[in-house]
Amino acid sequence: MLILGISGFTADTAAALMRDGKVVAAIENQKLQPGLAYRIPEAAIQFCLDEGKASWADLDVVAVASNPSNGWRRRAFSRAYFSAGSPFNTAYHQGKLAVRFAREWTSIRSLRRRTKDPRQVVLIDHHACHAASAFLLSPFEKALILTLDGEGDGGGALIATGEGHRIRIQKTTSFSDSIGRIYSSVTEALGFVPSREEHKMQWLSLEGEPVFKEFFIRLIRRSGGIWPRIDRRYLIAARTHCLSPREDSGGRSGSTPMGRN
């Protein structure tokens, strides 16, 4: 069986080709077409097909690590993009989500036109793909699986159980409570490009100390539960060079200025 795998239509699209369970080729599109993102990774796909000496007609399955319909539904009704008290802000974000959904679904339709049968194009939940790549390639027969992401199909995290060749999803969280998005927000606050230069933060962290550990615990555990629930006031504070939320004299949420050295 010949399977072409395609990542979600994000900033770092990629493709991989498997023949009878073995990886023939895999590459990020950015390495072949710098600057081209949020669409079908054409160059990466062609590279994989060339390496496997195959064509679209030879493919048995095209697996896409994203389901645009599920992603749109989760984002559209999340607390990050939907608020009855802010109709204009909600309308703005809903319009952007509609444009994103249309772009992603157009890509899916394009893929289906290239295959012998449209049903060969299979859409798989983004976090389920993370879970599968972690568990199915591991040496374990049974495992508890945790995935954490910036945002994938409207989700930010997933807990699942794996046994044999089966994975059962136990719980998911919304992208609005994503630890990965916090990482991107800190990346932006420090002057780097979010969703693109997080790796620079990772390298810098090697020389750092956890001096803000308690701050981040407060940030992601507002409800006091086990699962993250982001206190979004901190994100607003970060954009205005502040560190912690406060209450002003009128009882409204504000922020305390962050000291500068």
Secondary structure, DSSP 8 states (H G I E B T S, - for coil): -EEEEE--SSTT-EEEEEETTEEEEEEEGGGTSTT--SS--HHHHHHHHHHTT--GGG-SEEEES--HHHHHHHHHTSTTT--TT-HHHHHHHHHHHHHHHHHHHHHHHHHHHHSSSGGGEEE--HHHHHHHHHHTTSS-SEEEEEEEEEEETTEEEEEEEEETTEEEEEEEEEGGG-HHHHHHHHHHHTTS-TTT-HHHHHHHHTT---TTHHHHHHHHBTT-SSS-B--HHHHHHHHTTEEEEEE-TTS-EEEEE----
